[in-house]
Amino acid sequence: MSALCALGDDHARLASGLFAPAANPLVWRSDLLVDRDVLVGAVESSLPAVPARLAQLACRNNALALAALRSIELPVRAAIERHGAARVGVVMGTTTSGVDEAALAIGRYVESGSYPASFHYAQLEHGGLAEFLADVCGARGPAFVISTACSSSAKALVAARSLLELGLCDAVVCGGVDTLCRMTTRGFFALEALAPERTNPMSRNRRGLNLGEAAALVLLTRDPGGVQLVGAGESSDAHHMSAPSPDGAGAEAAMRAALADARAQPEEVAYLNLHGTGTPLNDASESAAVARVFGASVPCSSTKPRVGHTLGAAGALEALFCALVLESEHDGQLSLPPHDWDGVRDPELAALQLVASGQSAPVRGRRLVASNGFGFGGNNCTLVLERQRA
């Protein structure tokens, strides 16, 4: 596993920021909206240059992907040597690709009548992310991108597992990448979905989300032991283009399907990572669905106040956070990411057990945790992870 986000760019920094009693790495940016600043989760690490031979795919999104790939380069290379390049696939999720570079290029065209030499249409294509990673790492198996808004990379992990189960691949590089860009930020601003301050999920005072950027990559194999993707549930309620179904029926269906796939009961799950965007409609819908499936017994939290909503990367990034929870086990207790909010409960929301600072949870038999990812158009996905002994 490998990730870069506002919390950092290696496992130690990610874990430190994830479990710390108070962590707020979000920053104010003045270049994303017109005449106003916006609070975002930005990756501030220096990024590697895209190889010259792949210049037509040079964009920040792919540079972020390359930085994450370098951290798992050795196991990816070992998988290719073990199984052959044709048996290693790439499945990624994204929503932005190189749209920011395209916006700048189009602005240049409007002003001068010509595009900059550095602009290539391929930067805009969602599929370019998988093509780029496959070329860089040498994988020659199936390579494609899933773009279902905020559930994109969660679904990419599910699709990667399917490639293994179908016998089409023996290893898959999978995950998600999305970068901050002006078009997306202004789109969420137009939807009145951006919070004017740090996001406040599940609070009566919640006013929206903070956007973020991230890359999260996983090398998925059939090898036993370690953290395993043991359950996945997907649904598409198609309630509305951007608003979730108020009753949370699609979210509930995804959670129940994931538990059934994992052959697990709700009470066996030690922790649930909420989609938890801090928008009025999402929190109401998700809390209702979680309450019906898990009741108030499972500790849960949203990690988005610490990294922003990373859109197409969120599902994979939060699955990696869940893996860090599983790896934190000590004396039968799991460290849990705190739920950062003002503590003002909304009486109209179903009551959930929101994780307090410093709270841990006992392993409940099987070492199971779960993560929710819900996207525009009712594209829902829940993942269940288990830490197994080799």
N, C-alpha and C positions, 0 to 999 in steps of 0.2 A: 504494500500500500504506500501511496505517496500523495501529499497534498501541499498546496500553497494557498493561503488565504490571509485575511487580516490578522489572524493570530500568529502567523509565522510560516516557516517553510521547511520544518523538520519535525519528527515525531516528538522530540523533547519539548519544543516550544508549543506545539499544538496541545499536548497534554497539559502543560503548565497553564496555558491560557484557558483551556477548557474547564479545568477543575478549580481554578483559583476562585477565592471568595468574591473578588471584584476584579473584573477585567473589562475594559472598554477601549478597544483599539480603533474604534470608528473615528473618521476624520471628516472635517468639513472641506468640500470642494466647491470652487467657484466657476468651473469650466463646463459643467454638465447641464445646467439650467440657465435661462436668460435672466440676467439681473437679479440673481439670488443664489445663495449658497445652499448646499444640500449635504446632509450627513450620510456617509457611505462607508462600507468596509472595503478598503483598498489594499491591494498587494503592493508593498513598497520595496520588495526585494528586487535586485537587478536581475534582468532576464537575459538568457542567452540569445545570440543572434541566430536567425533562421538561416540554414545553409544557403549559399548563393545559388546552388542548382535548383532550389525550391523557392526562388524569388517570387514566383507568381502566387505563392501561398503565404507570403510574408505578412503577418499581421500580429497584433498583440495577443489575440486569442491563441494562435498557434505557438507563439513564443512562450506563453504561460504553460501550454501543454508540453512543450519541449523541456521546460524546467522541471516539471513533475516527472516526466519520463526518465530523466537522467538519474533520478533517485532510485528507480527500479530497473535500471538498464541491465545490470548483471543478471538478475533472475529472468528477465525477458530474453536475454541472449542465451542463457542456459536452457530455457524452454525451447527456443528455436533449434539449438543444437541437439536437444534430446528428441524432439518430435518431428523436426523438419519445418521449414518456413511455411509450407502450404497448410500445415496443421495448426498454425497460430493465427487467430483472427484479431480484429480490432472493432469494438462497438462503443461508440461515444454518444453523449448527449450534449446539445448546445442550443442556444436560442439566438446568439448574437453573431457568431462567426466573425468575419472581418467587417461588420457593418459600419464601425466608426471610421475605418480607413476609407470605406466607400463614400461615406458622407462628406469627408474632407475632399475627396477626389471630385465628387459631383459639385461641391462648392467651387472648386478650382475651375471646373468646366464652365459653370455659369458665369464666372468672372472673366475667363480668358478664352473660352471656346475650345480648350483642349484639356485632356486629363494629364495628371503628372505621370512621368515615365514609370514610377513605382507602382502604379495602380494596375491590378489585373482583376477581371471579373471573377476569377476563381476564388479570390479572397472572400467573396460574398456567399459562396455556396456552402451550405451546412455540411455537405458531404466532404468538403475539403479538409475538415478536421481529421476524419478517419483516414483519408488518403495520405495526409501529411504524416501522421503518426506511423502508419504502416510503412511508408517509404523510409522514414528515419530509423525505425527499429528493425526493419527487414522482414516483417511479417508478410506472408503472402496468402493467408486464408481470407475468408469473408471479411470485408471492411465496409462499415456503413455507420450512419448517424441517425439517431432518433431525436426528433424535436417535438415534444409534447409539452412545451412551456416548462413549468417548474417541476414536473415529474420526469423530465427527459432522462437524466442520468440514472435515476432509480430504475427506470424501464430499460436502460442500457445494460445494467447489471443483470436484469432478468433475461434479456435477450441473449446475453453472453452465456448465462447458465444453460439456456435452451440449446445453444450451439454445442455445448459439451454433452448434454443429455442426448441430443440427436446423433452424436458421433461425427459431427462435421468438423469439430476442432478438438484439440487436446489441451489447448491453453488459449485464453483470450485476454488481451489488454482492453480494459473497459473502464468507464467512468464518465466524467463530464468536465467541461470547461466553459466558462462564460466570463466576459470582461465588461467593465463599466463602459458605457457609451452614451452619447448624448441622445440618440434617437430613443433608446429604451427608457432612459431616465425621464425624458420629456413625455413619453407615452404614459408612464405610470403617474407622472404629475397631472397629465390631462385626465386620467381616471380618478384623480383625487385620492390616490392610494398611498402617497408618500407622507410619512410622518414629519412634522416640522421639528421634531427632536428625536431622541433615541426611541426606537420602537418599544412598545409597552404591552407585550402579548398577554391576553386573557384578563387585562385590567378593565375596569369600568371606564378608565380614562384613555384607553387605546385610541390612537388616531392614524394608524397606518404603519407602513413598513419602511425600512432602510434598505437600499440596494447594496449589493456587494459583488465582488469578483473572486473567482477561485478556479483552481484546477485540482481535480481529485482523480487519481488513477489506481486501479487495482489489477493485479495479474491473477486472473481466476483460473484455477485448475481443478482436477479431480482428486488431487492429493489429499490424504486424510490428515486430521489433526489441525490445530490452530483454529482460526476464526473461519466459520463456514456460513455460506448463504443457504439456510435450510428451509426458508419459506418465502414465498412471494405471492402477493395478491394484487390483481389489477382490475380496474373497472372504468367504465366511461359512461357517466350519467348524462352527459350532453344537456345539462340543465340550461346553460347560458354561455355566451361567448367568454365572459370574464367573471361572472359571479358564481359562487358555489351553490349547490342545492341547499336551501335553508335547513332541511331536516337531516342533512349529512348522510343520506342513504347511500350514495356512491362511495363515500369514505368508509362507511360501516362495511359495505360489501368487500372493499379491498382488504380491510383489517381481518375480517372473518375468513376470507379466502387465504390470506397469508398464514394465519394460525392453523387452518386445516392442512395447508401444504406442509407446514412444519410438524404436523401431528402434535400440536401443543394446545394446552388449555390457557385461557387468559391469565389465570392465577400463576402460571409458570413463568411469565415474563417479568423480569426483574426491573426493567426500565423501558420507557417509551419516549423516543425523541419525537416531539410534536412537529407538525408542519409549522404551526405557530407564527404566522406572519404579523400579527398585531393589527390586522385590518378588522373592522367591525364584523363583516360577513363571514370571513374565513374562521375567525375564532369561535363565533357562535355555532357555525356548522360543525367544525371539528370537535368542539367540546361536547356537543350533543352526541355525536357518533362514538367518541371515546368512552363516554359515560355508559352508553348502551353495551359496548363490547367489554370494557374492563372495569366499569364501576369507578369507584374512587380509591381502589386499592393499589393500583400500580403507580409508582413514582414517575412523573413525567416533567419534561421541560422543553422549552424552545431555545435552541442555541443561536437563533438569528440575531438577538441583541448583541452578540459578540463577534459576528462575522458579516452581518447583513444578509439579505436574501440574495443568494448567489444564483438564482433562477435555474438555468439548465445544469449547473454544477451542484445544486443543493442536495439532490438525492444521494449522489455518490459521496459528497463531502460529509453529510450527516450519517451515512452508513459507516464511513471511516471513524467518525466520532464515536459511534456505537461500538466499533471494534476496540477503540481506546478504552471505553468503559469496561469491556470484557477483559482486556489485558491488564486492567488496574486491580484485579482481584487480589486481596490480601486477607488471610484468615477468614475466608468465606464471605468477605464483604467487597462490594463493588463501589468505587468512587463514582459520583454522579455529577453531571454538569448542572450548576445552579440555574434556576429559572429567574432571570433578571427582569424585575418589574417593580412597580411602586407599591405592591401589596394590597391595592384596593380592589377587592373582589366585585365582580359584576353580578348582581342577583339574578340577572336574566340568563346567565351562562350556567351550564351544568357544572357542578362542583367537581374539580379534579384535585389529585394530590400533587401539587406543584412543588418541585424540589427546592428545599431551602439550602442556603449556603452551608457547605460542610457536610451535607447529608450523604449518607451511604445507604446501600441496600444489600440485604443478604441474598446470596445465590439461592434460588428456589428449585433445588433439585438439578435440573438441566440449567446450563449457563446460557440463558436466553435474553435477548434484548430486541426491540423492534423500532422501526423508524417509519414515519409517514411522509409521503410526498404527494401533494395535490396540485394539479395544473389547470390552467384556463381550459374551458370547454369540458370540464369534468373528467380530465385525464388523471386518474388516481392510481397510486401505487404504494403498497406497504411491504416492507422487507422485514424478515425475521432472521437474526444472526445468532449463531451458537458457537461458543468456544468449546472445542472438543479435544480430548487427549489423543495423541498420535498412536 
